Amino acid sequence: MKESQRTMDCQELVELVTVYLEDAFAAQAKAKARFETHVGECGGCAHYVDQMKQTVHTLGELSIEELDPALRDRILTDFRRRS
């Protein structure tokens, strides 16, 4: 089955969520369509993408001075563990 025709799984979505949120699928319209189809069909992944959007939005509003060093370290540790 061609890459553009196969169904995206949750793991692949997790690997591509940053690309999606940065709107960086430019030359990969089929990959973006597969991503959006999966989000539309998978409640867990839709929730995950919503959480990521909220996280990006919230962190974008914080300056480095406002972020508690212990919280920053915990966020980075959790992020690295999931990557």
N, C-alpha and C positions, 0 to 999 in steps of 0.2 A: 504494500500500500504506500502511496506517495506520502511524503512528509505533510503536505498541505491538506491531505484528505483524512489522516488519522485523527482520532480523538485525543485531545490533550488530557493528561492525567494531572492529579493534584500536585505531585512532586515537580513536574515540569512547570506548572503555573507558579509555584513558589520560586523557582529559579528565574522566572521571567518577570516577576511582579515589579521589580525596580525599573526594568526596561519599559514596562507598560506605564507606570506612574510618571516616568520622565518623558513619556510620549516619544520614545526612541525607536519605535518599530518601523520608522520611515520606509525603508526598502523591503519590509517584510509584512506587507498587507495581509497575506494569508495567515501568518503567525499571529498577528493581532486579532484577526477574525476568529481563529481557533481559541485564543485566550478569552475573548469576549463571549464566545459560545459556551465555553466551559464555566465561566463565572455565572452565566445565565442559567445553567443547569445544575450547578453544585452550590447548595446553600452554605456549606462550610467555607468554600473558597470565596464566595461573595462576601461573607462576613470577614474573612481574612483580608481581602482587598480593602474593604471599608475601614477596618482597623488600621491598616497601613496608611491609608489616605489621612485618617485622623491623626496618626502619629506624625506624619510628615508635616501636616498643617500645624500641629501643636509645637513641634520642635522648631519649625520655621519662625515661630513667634518668640522664642526664647533667645536671649543673648547668652553667650558663654558665661558671663558673669552671674546670670540668674540661675544657672544650672548647678545644683549641689554636686560637688565632686563625687560623693558616694553614689548618688543617683546616676550620674554620668557613667561611672564604672560598671554599675549594675546593668544599665541599658546596653553598653558595649559588650559585656559578658554574655547577656542573653542573645544579642544579635549574632555574635560569633558562634554561639552554640547552635543556633538555628541555620547557620549558613553552611 
